[in-house]
């Protein structure tokens, strides 16, 4: 094997290992989100505390992957598509770390609600929002793993539904608070949780935008869905 081929082979191995680490981190973040939502809906304080404690694992992934990416950039000096791949990994990892933070925020709200006692009728609307957001996160990671543009666009298209769910939930909780002031503390906790879920939906869309950037070399941030579909 000549020297150039050897360097290329090593680069491919390093990137493959990096991608595997990102997907492992993504799996952990998905687990964190699932547990945080379950803790919220069931008022499971122990589960919520476990989510908060495990956040350090997500942060460790973030630091290690970032270090590996920086080393590859310095040692391999990738260009064109290879550089886009490394940059997409860096950006995806950053969003996954932020999603982990949002899951931790939901877990903290779950602890607050469990201390006051559950109010089941407040949970109906947030469950639908949570299921849609979890689906977006899972599918965004699948799009990243397979570099699937069609799946990425499909996930991005769900963001308007998440926004609508969030708006409906906000109006509902305001009504509850106006009708019964005793529900105000729990409703506020749910609103914070809903806001965290809405942000997770946004960050899932970000991951899909990185997939499109990686495959097509197009920066599709800040454009609407119709324009995005025209681009592709």
N, C-alpha and C positions, 0 to 999 in steps of 0.2 A: 504494500500500500504506500503510495507517495505521501509526502508530508501534507499537502493540501487536503487530500482525501481523509487523512488521519484527523486533522483539525475539524473538518466538517463532520466526521463521524462522532467525535467527542462532543461537538456542539449539539448534535441531534440527541445524544444520550442525556446531556445536561438539561436540555429543554423538555425532553420526555419526563425526566425525573421531576422537573419543576411543575409541569402540567399535572402530574400525578399528585404532587403536594397540594396544588390548588384545589383539585377535586376532593382530596381528603379533608382539606379545610372547609370546603363547601358542604361536605357531608356532615361535618361537625356543626356547622352553623345551622343547617336544616334541622338537625336534632335539637339544637338549642331553641330554635323557633317553635318547633312542635311541642317541646316540653313547656316552654313559657306560656304558650296559648292554652295547653291543657291545664296548667297550674292556675291560669286565670279563670277558666271556665268551671273548674272544679274546686276552686279555693284551696288548692293543695300547697300549703306553705312550704313543706319539706322539698317538694319538687321545684318550687320557685327558688328556694335557697340554693339548690344544686345547680340551677342554671347560672346563678350569679357567681358561684364558686368556680364553675367550669369556664368562665369567660377568659381566665388566664390562659387556657389552652388555645383559644382562638387567637389571642394576642401573640402567643409564642409562634404559631404558624405564620402570622403576619410578619414578624421580625425576621424569622429564618428565610422565608421566601424572598423578602426584600433584599436581604444580604446576598442570597444566591443570584438574584437578578443583577445586582450591582457588580458582583464578581464577574458574571458572564459579559456584561457590557465592557468592563475594563480589560478582561483577558482576551475575549473573542472579537471585540469591536464589530458586532453584527451590523449589517446594513440592510436596507430595503425591507423585504418581507420578514427576515429574521429579527430585525429590530422592532418591527411592528408587533411581532409575537411576544417579545420580551416586555414591551410597553403594555400590551393588552393584559399580560399576566400581572404586572405591577398594579395596574388600575383595577383589575378584577379583585385582587387580593385586598386592596384598600376598601373597596365596597363591601366585601365579605366581612371585613373587620367591623365596619360601621353597622352592618346588619346584626352582627353579634352584639354590638352595643344596644341596638334597639330591642333585641330579644331580652337582654338584661333589664332594660327599662320596663318592659312588659312584666317581667318576673317581679320587679319591685312593686308594681301596681297590684299584682296578684297577692302579694304579702299584705299590703294595706287593706285590700278588700276582705281577705280572709280574717283579718283582725276585727273587722266590723260585723262580719256575717254576710253571707251571700244574699243577693236580691235577684232571683232567677230571671224575672221578666226583663231585666236590663241586659241580659246576655244574648238575646236572640239575634240582634242585628250584627253584633261583633263576630259571631261565629261564622256567618257568611263571608264577611270581609276577610277574616283570618284564613279561611279555606282557599279563597281566591288568591291571596297573597302567597300562601305556601305553595300553591300550584305554580305561580309565576316564578318563584325562586327555584324550585326543582327543575322547571323547564328551561330556565336561563342557564343553569349549570349543564343541562343536557346539550343545549345549543353550543355552549363553550366547548364541551368535550368533543362534540362531533363537528364543530365549526360549521354549523347548520344555519344558514342565513334565513331560510324560510321559517324555521322554528323561532329564531330571534325576532323576526318581524311579527310573528303571531303573538309572542309574549308582549311585545311593545304595544300591540293593539288592545291588550287587556287593561292597560293603565287607565283608560277612560272609565271602565267599569269599576275599578277600584276607587277612583275619585268620586264616582257617583255613590257607591256604597258608603264611603266616608262622609259625604255630604248628608246622606239620608240618616246615618247614625247620629251625626251631630245634631240635626234637627230633632230627632227622637229624644235624645238625652236632654236637650234644652226643654222640651215639653215635659218630660218626667220631673225635672227640677222645678219647673214652674208649678206643676200640679201638687208636688209633695216635697217640701224643702228637706225632709229627712233623707231623701235620696241624693241630695246634692254631693256629699263626699264620694259616694260610690260612682255616681255618674261622671264626676270629674276624673276619677281614676280610669274609668273606661274610655273617656275621651282622650286621655293621654296615651292609653294603649292603642286606641284606634289611630291616633296620629303616628305612633311608632310603626304600625302596620302599613299605613299609607306610605311612609318613607321607605320601608322595605320594598314595597312595590316599585317605587321610583328607582331604587338601587338595583333591583332585578332588571329593570329596563336599561340601566346604565351598562350592566354586564352584556346585555344583548347588543348594545351599540358598539361595545368593544369587539364583539364577534364580527360585526359587519365591517368595522374598521380593519380588523385583522385580515379578513378574506378579500375585501374589495378595495382597501386602501382609502376609503371614503369616511370622512368625519361627519356623522349624521346627527350629532347633537344639535339641539335647539331647532329642529325642523319638525313640522307636523307629520302625522302618519301618511296622509295622502302624498305629500312631497317625498317622503321616504320611499314609498312604493314606486313612485315615478323614477327616483334615483336608481332603484335596483331593477 
